[in-house]
Amino acid sequence: MPKNWLNKKEKAATLEKKAIITKYKDALSLNIETYNRVLKQYGSSFEILPPNTSEDELLAKNKEEITDYFLTHIKEATNSYLAELNNM
């Protein structure tokens, strides 16, 4: 296979992963923002923080690993939120 074709395929795969990362990151950020707003509204000083993983680290993963990464973090954020609500 020509090298140029492989480069195009790699670029397409990277663009697809970037789109997935952006979509999941936006969804996670929106959930965390909403959770923190509700907690603050009820007088809690607890704050859920977003994960601190670089885009390069995420791009090194395959699509399934990226999905699993964000699913794990949304579960953790949700569990933290519910635990804080239960402690009120």
N, C-alpha and C positions, 0 to 999 in steps of 0.2 A: 504494500500500500504506500502511496506517496506520503512523504512527511507532511506536506501541506494539508492533506486531508485529515491526518491525525491531529494536527494543530487546531484545525477548525472544529473537530469533534471534541477536543479537550476544552476549547473555548466555549462551545455550546453547553457542555456539561457544567462548566464553572458558572456560566450565566444562569443556568437552571438552578444550581445550588444557591446562588446569590438571591434569586427570586424566592426560593423556599425560605431561606434565612430571614429575609425581609418580612415576608408574610407572617411567619411564626413569631419573630421578634416584636412586630407591631401588635400582634394579638396578646402576647405575654405582657408587654408594656402597658397595654390598655387595661388588662386585668389587674395588674399590680397597682396602677394608678387608681382604679376604682376601689380596690380593697383598702388602700391607704386612705382614700377620701372618706370612706364609710367608717373606718376605725377612728379617724380624727374627729368625725362628726359625733361619735359616741364617747369622746373624751380620752381615747387611748393615745399614748405617745409612741406606741409600738409602730415600727415602720418596716414593711417588707421591701427588701432591696433586690434589684434585678441581678441576674448572674453576671459575672465579670469575665466573660470569655471573648477573646478577640475574633474578628471575622476570619482571620487567617487560620485560627485553630479550628473553627467550624468548617471552613472550606476544605480542610484536610480530611474531613470525615466524608463518608458516602451519604447518599440521601436518607437511607434508613437510619443511620446513626444521628443525623441532624434532627430528624423527626423525633427519635427517642430522646435526644438531649432536651428538646423543647417540651416534650410531653412530661418528662421527669421534672423539669423546672416549673411548669404550670401546676403540677400536682403538689410540689413542695410549697409554692406560693399559696395555693388554695388551702392546704393543710395548716400552714402557719396562720392564715387569716381565720379559719374556723377555730383553731385552738385559742387564738386571742379573743374571739367573740365568746367562746365558752368560758373564758376566765373573767368575763365582765360581770 
